[in-house]
């Protein structure tokens, strides 16, 4: 008690009747003015004078609960006649990282690499990224990871009743994060805890996660296939426009054959007639949309993966792979035949991405 420093923050000037720490959060009870919670005392506990001399310092990370997304974060009104001006802010729904940067200029760069227990990269955020951007300031900074893995690939303009497949939420367990700024780097470990309101086992969490990752990757395969179909079709259209009336008959016939076969695959993978959000009420959804529906059902709830979800995907993936294999055959055989005909006529060939030849 020889020296004191104010730690009032946003507390009212009122007697403090009780203090306690739970999950490393400080709970302050006041006399007649409710109680307040300071989330995560780590920064206060680890504060040292020499820390300010470091170019980069990352504090230890409090364990984070794997909770459902959403929740009111205080302020504003959402219901008629109700006022939430005095409602507190909910805790962050994710893993919170506190870190210190001694100097920040316009040229300062920072990256945050999130890794699983085997140090396999999950996702990387950086100051130079467009999709996963991090903003930094001189001094204390805070970054929050929502625990979500990267989403599946997308094709802009596609109409899906069940939406594009998002990345699954990480399963409970141990993880790592590596911060890098210039020549300085720091690595911290952290833990994601299971929601204590449910009795889901670790094995069930991991089974669900692995299943969702498998479906996400299969959706990416479909999206890549649709992109490749459209790119090859565009190349053939451009080629036909360049050659014009000088197009040899056998080359034109092969272009028509390739286009017809690719269109059949595309229409099996995606409802190409859907041009607006309501069109899928008139035209049946196809394999990509059905996969999104099963994914949403598999990701719902907190009770692990249902047998019905596994069975439904097992049936659907056979149909998806059938179409993807058809496309690989078209690209490796029919497009190759087309390019051979074009070569014989000394005309520019049609390009195919490597993955569609494998």
C-alpha positions in Angstrom: 0.0 0.0 0.0 3.0 2.3 -0.2 1.9 3.6 -3.6 -1.3 3.6 -5.5 -2.4 4.1 -9.1 -6.0 4.7 -10.2 -7.7 1.9 -11.9 -11.1 3.5 -12.2 -11.6 2.9 -15.9 -15.4 3.3 -16.4 -16.4 2.5 -12.9 -18.7 5.0 -11.1 -17.4 6.7 -8.0 -19.0 4.3 -5.5 -17.8 2.0 -2.7 -16.5 -1.4 -3.8 -17.9 -4.1 -1.5 -16.4 -7.2 -3.0 -13.7 -8.4 -5.5 -13.3 -11.9 -6.9 -11.5 -13.5 -9.9 -13.1 -16.2 -12.0 -11.6 -17.6 -15.2 -9.0 -14.8 -14.8 -11.7 -12.2 -15.1 -12.0 -9.6 -12.4 -15.5 -9.2 -11.0 -16.1 -6.0 -9.0 -19.3 -5.6 -6.9 -20.3 -2.0 -6.0 -22.7 -0.7 -3.3 -25.9 -0.1 -5.1 -24.5 0.3 -8.6 -24.5 -3.3 -9.9 -21.3 -5.1 -10.7 -18.6 -4.9 -13.4 -16.4 -7.4 -15.1 -12.9 -6.8 -16.5 -12.3 -9.5 -19.0 -8.9 -11.2 -18.9 -6.4 -9.9 -16.4 -3.4 -11.3 -18.4 -2.2 -7.9 -19.6 -2.2 -6.5 -16.0 -0.5 -9.6 -14.6 2.2 -9.7 -17.3 2.9 -6.0 -17.5 6.6 -5.3 -17.0 8.8 -2.2 -17.6 11.2 -4.0 -20.0 8.2 -5.1 -22.2 8.1 -1.5 -23.5 11.5 -1.9 -25.0 10.5 -4.8 -27.2 9.5 -4.2 -30.8 6.8 -6.9 -30.5 5.3 -8.6 -27.4 2.4 -11.0 -27.4 0.7 -11.7 -24.1 -0.5 -15.1 -22.9 -3.9 -16.0 -24.2 -6.9 -16.8 -22.0 -8.8 -20.0 -22.9 -11.8 -19.3 -25.0 -15.1 -21.1 -25.0 -16.4 -22.5 -28.3 -19.8 -20.8 -28.2 -22.4 -20.3 -31.0 -22.1 -17.1 -33.0 -24.3 -14.1 -32.4 -25.5 -12.3 -29.3 -26.1 -8.7 -28.4 -23.0 -6.8 -27.7 -24.7 -3.9 -25.9 -26.1 -0.5 -26.8 -28.9 0.3 -29.2 -32.4 -1.1 -29.4 -33.8 -4.0 -31.3 -37.3 -4.1 -29.8 -40.1 -1.6 -30.0 -40.3 0.5 -26.8 -37.2 -1.1 -25.2 -34.0 0.8 -24.3 -30.7 -0.9 -24.0 -28.6 2.1 -23.1 -27.5 0.6 -19.8 -26.9 -3.0 -21.1 -23.4 -4.3 -20.7 -21.3 -5.6 -23.6 -21.2 -9.3 -24.1 -17.7 -10.9 -24.0 -16.0 -11.6 -27.4 -17.2 -14.7 -29.1 -13.7 -15.9 -30.1 -10.1 -16.1 -29.0 -8.7 -12.7 -28.0 -5.0 -11.9 -28.5 -3.4 -8.9 -26.8 -0.1 -7.7 -28.2 2.2 -4.7 -28.1 4.0 -2.9 -31.0 6.6 -0.4 -30.0 6.7 1.5 -33.2 4.2 1.6 -36.1 4.7 3.5 -39.3 3.0 3.3 -42.7 5.5 0.7 -43.8 5.0 -1.6 -40.7 3.7 -5.0 -41.6 2.2 -7.6 -39.3 1.0 -11.2 -39.9 -0.8 -13.5 -37.6 -0.7 -17.2 -38.5 -3.1 -19.5 -36.7 -2.1 -23.2 -36.4 -3.7 -26.4 -35.2 -2.1 -28.7 -32.6 0.2 -30.1 -35.3 1.3 -26.6 -36.3 -0.5 -26.9 -39.6 -1.6 -23.5 -40.8 -5.4 -22.8 -40.4 -5.6 -19.2 -41.5 -3.2 -16.2 -41.9 -4.2 -12.6 -41.2 -2.0 -9.6 -42.2 -1.9 -5.9 -42.6 -1.5 -6.4 -46.4 -4.4 -8.9 -46.9 -7.7 -7.8 -48.4 -9.9 -10.6 -47.1 -8.1 -11.3 -43.7 -6.9 -7.8 -42.9 -5.4 -6.7 -39.6 -5.3 -3.1 -38.5 -2.5 -2.0 -36.1 -1.6 1.0 -34.0 1.4 2.0 -32.0 1.3 0.5 -28.5 -1.4 -2.0 -27.4 -3.4 -3.9 -29.9 -6.1 -6.6 -29.8 -7.0 -9.2 -32.3 -9.9 -11.6 -32.2 -10.2 -14.9 -34.0 -13.7 -16.2 -34.5 -12.4 -19.8 -34.5 -13.7 -20.4 -38.0 -11.6 -22.1 -40.6 -11.5 -20.7 -44.2 -14.7 -21.0 -46.2 -15.0 -23.1 -49.4 -14.2 -21.5 -52.8 -16.9 -19.4 -54.5 -18.0 -18.6 -58.0 -19.2 -15.1 -58.1 -22.8 -14.7 -59.4 -24.0 -18.2 -58.5 -27.4 -18.4 -56.9 -27.6 -21.0 -54.0 -30.7 -21.4 -51.9 -28.7 -22.8 -49.0 -25.7 -20.4 -49.5 -22.0 -21.0 -50.1 -20.3 -23.3 -47.6 -18.5 -21.5 -44.8 -15.6 -22.7 -42.8 -16.3 -24.9 -39.8 -15.7 -23.8 -36.3 -12.5 -25.2 -34.7 -13.0 -28.2 -32.4 -12.0 -27.8 -28.7 -8.3 -28.4 -28.2 -4.9 -26.8 -28.2 -3.7 -24.4 -30.9 -0.9 -22.0 -31.7 -0.5 -18.5 -33.1 2.6 -16.9 -34.6 2.9 -13.2 -34.8 5.6 -11.7 -37.2 6.5 -8.1 -37.8 9.7 -7.4 -39.7 12.5 -9.5 -38.2 10.6 -9.9 -34.9 8.3 -12.8 -34.2 6.5 -14.4 -31.2 4.5 -17.6 -30.8 1.9 -18.3 -28.2 -0.2 -21.4 -27.4 -3.9 -21.2 -26.6 -6.8 -23.5 -25.8 -10.4 -23.6 -27.1 -12.8 -25.1 -24.5 -16.0 -27.0 -25.2 -19.3 -25.3 -24.4 -19.9 -26.4 -20.8 -23.7 -26.4 -21.4 -23.5 -29.5 -23.5 -22.1 -33.0 -22.9 -20.6 -33.5 -26.4 -17.4 -35.5 -26.2 -14.1 -34.6 -27.7 -14.4 -37.5 -30.2 -17.8 -36.2 -31.3 -16.4 -32.7 -31.8 -13.5 -34.0 -33.9 -15.7 -36.3 -35.9 -18.1 -33.4 -36.8 -15.2 -31.1 -37.6 -13.5 -33.6 -39.9 -16.8 -34.3 -41.7 -17.4 -30.6 -42.2 -13.9 -30.0 -43.5 -14.4 -32.9 -46.0 -17.6 -31.4 -47.2 -16.1 -27.9 -47.5 -13.3 -29.3 -49.6 -15.7 -31.2 -51.8 -17.6 -27.9 -52.3 -14.4 -26.3 -53.4 -13.9 -29.0 -55.9 -17.3 -28.3 -57.4 -16.6 -24.5 -57.6 -13.2 -25.1 -59.2 -14.9 -27.4 -61.7 -17.5 -24.8 -62.6 -14.8 -22.2 -63.0 -12.8 -24.4 -65.3 -15.9 -25.2 -67.4 -16.6 -21.6 -67.9 -12.9 -20.7 -68.6 -12.6 -23.4 -71.3 -16.0 -22.5 -72.8 -14.8 -18.8 -73.0 -11.6 -19.8 -74.6 -13.5 -21.9 -77.2 -15.9 -19.0 -77.9 -13.0 -16.6 -78.3 -11.2 -19.1 -80.6 -14.3 -19.5 -82.7 -14.7 -15.7 -83.0 -11.1 -15.3 -84.1 -11.1 -18.0 -86.7 -14.6 -17.2 -87.9 -15.7 -18.7 -91.3 -12.3 -20.3 -91.7 -13.0 -22.8 -89.0 -12.4 -26.4 -90.2 -15.5 -28.5 -90.0 -14.0 -31.2 -87.8 -12.7 -28.6 -85.4 -16.1 -27.0 -85.1 -17.7 -30.4 -84.5 -15.2 -31.2 -81.7 -15.8 -27.8 -80.1 -19.6 -28.5 -80.1 -19.0 -31.9 -78.6 -16.8 -30.6 -75.8 -19.2 -27.7 -75.1 -22.2 -30.1 -75.0 -20.5 -32.5 -72.6 -19.2 -29.7 -70.3 -22.7 -28.1 -70.2 -24.2 -31.4 -69.1 -21.8 -31.6 -66.2 -22.3 -28.0 -65.2 -26.0 -28.3 -65.2 -25.7 -31.4 -63.0 -23.5 -29.6 -60.5 -25.4 -26.3 -60.4 -28.8 -24.9 -61.3 -27.8 -22.6 -64.2 -31.3 -21.4 -64.8 -31.3 -19.6 -61.4 -30.7 -15.9 -62.0 -32.2 -14.5 -58.8 -32.7 -15.6 -55.3 -36.3 -16.8 -55.9 -35.6 -18.8 -59.1 -34.6 -21.8 -57.1 -38.3 -22.1 -56.1 -39.1 -22.7 -59.8 -36.1 -24.7 -60.7 -34.8 -27.7 -58.6 -31.5 -27.2 -56.8 -28.6 -29.3 -58.0 -25.6 -31.0 -56.4 -23.8 -27.9 -55.1 -26.9 -26.6 -53.3 -27.8 -30.0 -51.9 -24.3 -30.3 -50.5 -24.7 -26.9 -48.8 -28.0 -28.1 -47.3 -26.3 -31.2 -45.8 -23.4 -29.1 -44.6 -25.8 -26.7 -42.7 -27.6 -29.6 -41.1 -24.3 -31.3 -40.1 -22.9 -28.0 -38.6 -26.1 -27.3 -36.6 -26.5 -28.0 -32.9 -24.1 -29.0 -30.2 -24.6 -32.7 -30.1 -22.1 -34.0 -32.6 -22.8 -35.5 -36.0 -26.0 -37.4 -36.7 -26.1 -40.7 -38.6 -28.6 -39.2 -41.1 -26.1 -36.4 -42.0 -23.4 -38.9 -42.6 -25.7 -41.2 -44.7 -27.0 -38.2 -46.7 -23.5 -37.1 -47.6 -22.4 -40.6 -48.5 -25.1 -40.8 -51.1 -24.5 -37.3 -52.4 -20.8 -37.5 -52.8 -21.1 -40.5 -55.2 -23.2 -38.3 -57.5 -20.8 -35.4 -57.2 -17.7 -37.5 -57.9 -19.4 -39.0 -60.9 -19.8 -35.6 -62.5 -16.3 -34.5 -61.5 -14.8 -37.6 -63.0 -16.8 -37.0 -66.2 -15.3 -33.5 -66.4 -11.7 -34.8 -65.8 -12.3 -37.2 -68.7 -13.6 -34.4 -70.9 -10.6 -32.3 -70.1 -8.0 -35.0 -70.5 -9.4 -36.7 -73.6 -11.9 -34.5 -75.5 -10.2 -31.2 -75.1 -6.8 -32.9 -75.9 -8.4 -34.2 -79.1 -9.6 -30.7 -79.9 -6.2 -29.3 -79.3 -4.7 -32.1 -81.5 -7.1 -31.1 -84.4 -6.2 -27.4 -83.8 -2.5 -28.3 -83.9 -2.9 -30.1 -87.1 -4.4 -27.0 -88.6 -1.7 -24.9 -87.0 -4.1 -22.9 -84.9 -3.7 -21.7 -81.2 -4.7 -24.4 -78.7 -7.2 -24.4 -75.9 -5.6 -24.2 -72.4 -6.7 -26.5 -69.5 -5.8 -26.1 -65.9 -3.5 -28.8 -64.5 -5.9 -30.1 -61.8 -8.5 -30.9 -64.4 -6.1 -33.2 -66.2 -5.2 -35.3 -63.2 
